[in-house]
């Protein structure tokens, strides 16, 4: 993910800092490219591949993640399907390029929100995919999941169906983007680059909110 300044209005608490806008751009990267498109049982896959069939460790993981989720208003569920995400990346990238900065965020992050209409619809796409996968136990790349995410992003059924059903649309481009991220040294997520006027700041792995705030404030400070 790259966050560029300027562009989405900053709401940081330091009122002395100049107003700087940011735009968020998602770069495709696959953690588990060997997963089949049809998917496998998510709980069993995590148990076997992340915790070596240690049920106690898996239980601790679900309890900790559930607690973190409650604090952030996320209702994590651990059933359903984990699958190859290439098709989802393809659809997100297509609408990121054609619809602008706000559409892909909504596609990935919040299908529980009412449909959102705007000139930049990207944000709503991303919101919907995250909610479908992490809360509703749906496959991240299935046709039904992607069409629902597009609908949540305010994309017409006709346009969404055309892109989702044509699996060759943007496929070579998204594969190239994935290779590019691997070539840049990305090997885990989240991997966030804050692009500033003087320098870029990179945040790897999960961070506390305060760390993101500090980095954004630094970018704002250096933009003056």
TORMAR-479846 format. One record per residue (C-alpha): x, y, z; residue number from 1; chain. Coordinates in Angstrom, 3 decimals, padded with zeros to 6 digits. Layout:
N
ATOM,px,py,pz,num,chaine
ATOM,X,Y,Z,NUM,A
...
***
This chain:
224
ATOM,px,py,pz,num,chaine
ATOM,000.000,000.000,000.000,1,A
ATOM,001.224,003.479,-000.820,2,A
ATOM,-000.126,006.600,000.832,3,A
ATOM,000.769,009.682,-001.122,4,A
ATOM,000.584,013.330,-000.117,5,A
ATOM,-001.218,015.302,-001.237,6,A
ATOM,-004.777,014.053,-001.674,7,A
ATOM,-007.644,012.532,001.262,8,A
ATOM,-008.009,015.171,003.928,9,A
ATOM,-005.903,014.661,007.038,10,A
ATOM,-007.715,014.769,010.393,11,A
ATOM,-004.670,014.550,012.607,12,A
ATOM,-005.105,016.272,015.996,13,A
ATOM,-002.134,018.627,015.701,14,A
ATOM,-003.924,021.784,014.509,15,A
ATOM,-000.630,023.627,014.212,16,A
ATOM,000.422,021.416,011.326,17,A
ATOM,-000.443,022.525,007.797,18,A
ATOM,-003.362,020.779,006.127,19,A
ATOM,-002.086,018.008,003.901,20,A
ATOM,-004.246,015.675,001.852,21,A
ATOM,-003.438,012.012,001.228,22,A
ATOM,-004.491,009.449,-001.328,23,A
ATOM,-004.255,005.692,-000.712,24,A
ATOM,-003.137,003.367,-003.482,25,A
ATOM,-003.214,-000.411,-003.124,26,A
ATOM,-000.436,-002.450,-004.726,27,A
ATOM,-001.149,-006.120,-005.346,28,A
ATOM,000.747,-008.734,-003.355,29,A
ATOM,-000.106,-012.371,-002.551,30,A
ATOM,000.890,-013.972,000.731,31,A
ATOM,-000.153,-017.474,-000.348,32,A
ATOM,-000.110,-017.682,-004.165,33,A
ATOM,-000.180,-021.504,-004.137,34,A
ATOM,-003.711,-021.646,-002.717,35,A
ATOM,-006.285,-022.990,-005.193,36,A
ATOM,-008.883,-020.660,-006.679,37,A
ATOM,-011.616,-022.984,-005.411,38,A
ATOM,-010.359,-022.498,-001.865,39,A
ATOM,-009.952,-024.708,001.200,40,A
ATOM,-011.377,-024.685,004.729,41,A
ATOM,-009.926,-021.568,006.393,42,A
ATOM,-009.847,-022.838,009.973,43,A
ATOM,-008.206,-026.133,009.043,44,A
ATOM,-005.693,-024.414,006.764,45,A
ATOM,-004.636,-022.010,009.514,46,A
ATOM,-004.453,-024.837,012.028,47,A
ATOM,-002.209,-026.942,009.773,48,A
ATOM,-000.086,-024.264,008.101,49,A
ATOM,000.254,-021.563,010.732,50,A
ATOM,000.102,-023.574,013.975,51,A
ATOM,001.344,-027.057,013.007,52,A
ATOM,-001.969,-028.635,014.070,53,A
ATOM,-001.539,-027.250,017.597,54,A
ATOM,-005.142,-026.664,018.632,55,A
ATOM,-004.156,-024.745,021.773,56,A
ATOM,-002.151,-022.234,019.747,57,A
ATOM,-004.966,-021.920,017.243,58,A
ATOM,-007.461,-021.318,020.043,59,A
ATOM,-005.239,-018.599,021.534,60,A
ATOM,-004.977,-016.963,018.105,61,A
ATOM,-008.744,-016.852,017.625,62,A
ATOM,-009.297,-015.497,021.133,63,A
ATOM,-006.688,-012.740,020.738,64,A
ATOM,-007.884,-011.751,017.277,65,A
ATOM,-011.505,-011.737,018.418,66,A
ATOM,-010.609,-009.431,021.317,67,A
ATOM,-008.698,-007.071,019.041,68,A
ATOM,-011.625,-007.121,016.627,69,A
ATOM,-014.191,-006.220,019.285,70,A
ATOM,-012.084,-003.210,020.254,71,A
ATOM,-012.184,-002.005,016.642,72,A
ATOM,-015.786,-002.946,015.853,73,A
ATOM,-014.796,-006.016,013.812,74,A
ATOM,-016.617,-009.308,014.360,75,A
ATOM,-013.938,-011.805,013.333,76,A
ATOM,-015.028,-015.303,012.293,77,A
ATOM,-012.627,-018.113,011.484,78,A
ATOM,-014.668,-020.506,009.361,79,A
ATOM,-015.435,-020.331,005.689,80,A
ATOM,-012.929,-020.435,002.855,81,A
ATOM,-009.393,-019.238,002.259,82,A
ATOM,-008.541,-019.100,-001.439,83,A
ATOM,-006.182,-017.710,-004.040,84,A
ATOM,-006.677,-013.925,-004.141,85,A
ATOM,-005.420,-013.256,-007.678,86,A
ATOM,-008.898,-012.641,-009.094,87,A
ATOM,-009.740,-010.206,-006.298,88,A
ATOM,-006.517,-008.289,-006.917,89,A
ATOM,-007.353,-008.160,-010.619,90,A
ATOM,-010.792,-006.659,-009.978,91,A
ATOM,-009.515,-004.168,-007.383,92,A
ATOM,-006.721,-002.996,-009.670,93,A
ATOM,-009.106,-002.570,-012.595,94,A
ATOM,-011.446,-000.292,-010.670,95,A
ATOM,-008.575,001.472,-008.929,96,A
ATOM,-007.319,002.501,-012.345,97,A
ATOM,-010.704,003.291,-013.879,98,A
ATOM,-012.706,004.709,-010.941,99,A
ATOM,-010.123,006.603,-008.904,100,A
ATOM,-008.928,006.718,-005.327,101,A
ATOM,-012.074,006.119,-003.261,102,A
ATOM,-013.531,003.026,-004.982,103,A
ATOM,-010.971,000.336,-004.110,104,A
ATOM,-010.978,001.207,-000.405,105,A
ATOM,-014.717,000.567,-000.248,106,A
ATOM,-014.365,-002.629,-002.263,107,A
ATOM,-011.942,-003.963,000.325,108,A
ATOM,-013.201,-002.609,003.677,109,A
ATOM,-016.977,-002.320,004.427,110,A
ATOM,-019.730,-004.236,002.656,111,A
ATOM,-021.843,-003.705,005.764,112,A
ATOM,-022.124,-000.025,004.904,113,A
ATOM,-024.876,001.212,002.576,114,A
ATOM,-023.867,001.688,-001.077,115,A
ATOM,-021.691,004.756,-001.520,116,A
ATOM,-021.691,006.855,-004.651,117,A
ATOM,-018.841,009.166,-005.533,118,A
ATOM,-016.541,010.027,-008.399,119,A
ATOM,-013.742,008.036,-006.735,120,A
ATOM,-015.227,004.663,-005.756,121,A
ATOM,-012.142,002.561,-005.039,122,A
ATOM,-012.352,002.818,-001.238,123,A
ATOM,-015.746,001.133,-001.022,124,A
ATOM,-014.585,-001.945,-002.960,125,A
ATOM,-011.789,-002.768,-000.537,126,A
ATOM,-014.038,-002.379,002.483,127,A
ATOM,-016.515,-004.925,001.167,128,A
ATOM,-013.915,-007.636,000.523,129,A
ATOM,-012.444,-007.422,004.031,130,A
ATOM,-015.857,-007.651,005.685,131,A
ATOM,-016.892,-010.565,003.468,132,A
ATOM,-013.757,-012.547,004.235,133,A
ATOM,-013.055,-011.729,007.891,134,A
ATOM,-016.618,-011.373,009.208,135,A
ATOM,-018.941,-013.230,006.833,136,A
ATOM,-016.680,-016.243,006.119,137,A
ATOM,-016.931,-015.829,002.351,138,A
ATOM,-014.293,-016.695,-000.218,139,A
ATOM,-012.235,-013.594,-001.085,140,A
ATOM,-012.191,-014.228,-004.831,141,A
ATOM,-015.520,-015.905,-005.580,142,A
ATOM,-017.811,-014.396,-008.194,143,A
ATOM,-020.560,-013.700,-005.655,144,A
ATOM,-018.148,-011.992,-003.226,145,A
ATOM,-016.638,-009.779,-005.919,146,A
ATOM,-020.010,-008.797,-007.375,147,A
ATOM,-021.318,-007.916,-003.905,148,A
ATOM,-018.211,-005.823,-003.244,149,A
ATOM,-018.662,-003.967,-006.518,150,A
ATOM,-022.291,-003.297,-005.647,151,A
ATOM,-021.254,-001.895,-002.247,152,A
ATOM,-018.836,000.379,-004.087,153,A
ATOM,-021.629,001.783,-006.245,154,A
ATOM,-020.436,000.081,-009.434,155,A
ATOM,-023.235,-000.855,-011.800,156,A
ATOM,-024.158,-004.533,-012.130,157,A
ATOM,-023.431,-004.475,-015.843,158,A
ATOM,-019.956,-002.995,-015.437,159,A
ATOM,-019.092,-005.222,-012.476,160,A
ATOM,-020.240,-008.399,-014.222,161,A
ATOM,-018.203,-007.581,-017.313,162,A
ATOM,-014.994,-007.196,-015.286,163,A
ATOM,-015.543,-010.030,-012.795,164,A
ATOM,-016.521,-012.575,-015.468,165,A
ATOM,-013.680,-011.720,-017.863,166,A
ATOM,-010.812,-013.266,-015.925,167,A
ATOM,-008.320,-012.222,-018.598,168,A
ATOM,-009.113,-008.524,-018.032,169,A
ATOM,-006.033,-006.973,-016.424,170,A
ATOM,-004.598,-010.381,-015.515,171,A
ATOM,-001.129,-009.897,-017.003,172,A
ATOM,-000.923,-006.413,-015.487,173,A
ATOM,-001.788,-007.580,-011.974,174,A
ATOM,000.688,-010.465,-012.189,175,A
ATOM,003.360,-007.956,-013.150,176,A
ATOM,002.429,-005.756,-010.160,177,A
ATOM,002.702,-008.735,-007.805,178,A
ATOM,006.150,-009.594,-009.181,179,A
ATOM,007.147,-005.952,-008.801,180,A
ATOM,006.239,-005.920,-005.101,181,A
ATOM,008.205,-009.106,-004.496,182,A
ATOM,011.136,-007.506,-006.336,183,A
ATOM,010.859,-004.502,-004.024,184,A
ATOM,011.467,-006.797,-001.058,185,A
ATOM,007.873,-007.100,000.155,186,A
ATOM,007.419,-010.475,001.856,187,A
ATOM,004.666,-009.763,004.398,188,A
ATOM,001.641,-007.545,004.965,189,A
ATOM,000.819,-004.894,005.890,190,A
ATOM,003.581,-003.042,004.066,191,A
ATOM,002.803,000.658,003.941,192,A
ATOM,004.823,003.357,002.219,193,A
ATOM,004.056,006.986,003.113,194,A
ATOM,005.287,009.150,000.274,195,A
ATOM,006.376,012.649,001.270,196,A
ATOM,007.956,015.616,-000.440,197,A
ATOM,011.339,015.111,001.215,198,A
ATOM,011.390,011.345,001.801,199,A
ATOM,009.268,008.214,002.073,200,A
ATOM,008.529,006.393,005.332,201,A
ATOM,007.907,002.638,005.320,202,A
ATOM,005.915,000.795,008.000,203,A
ATOM,006.146,-003.006,007.938,204,A
ATOM,003.926,-005.316,009.955,205,A
ATOM,001.098,-004.439,012.334,206,A
ATOM,001.629,-001.195,014.217,207,A
ATOM,-000.171,000.688,016.951,208,A
ATOM,-002.315,003.614,015.822,209,A
ATOM,000.147,005.990,017.468,210,A
ATOM,002.920,004.820,015.149,211,A
ATOM,000.845,005.535,012.047,212,A
ATOM,-000.124,008.921,013.467,213,A
ATOM,003.506,009.781,014.187,214,A
ATOM,004.568,008.827,010.662,215,A
ATOM,001.745,010.833,009.072,216,A
ATOM,002.573,013.837,011.235,217,A
ATOM,006.201,013.588,010.117,218,A
ATOM,005.153,013.591,006.474,219,A
ATOM,002.937,016.638,007.131,220,A
ATOM,005.754,018.434,008.944,221,A
ATOM,008.143,017.832,006.065,222,A
ATOM,005.572,019.020,003.545,223,A
ATOM,005.596,022.573,004.861,224,A
***
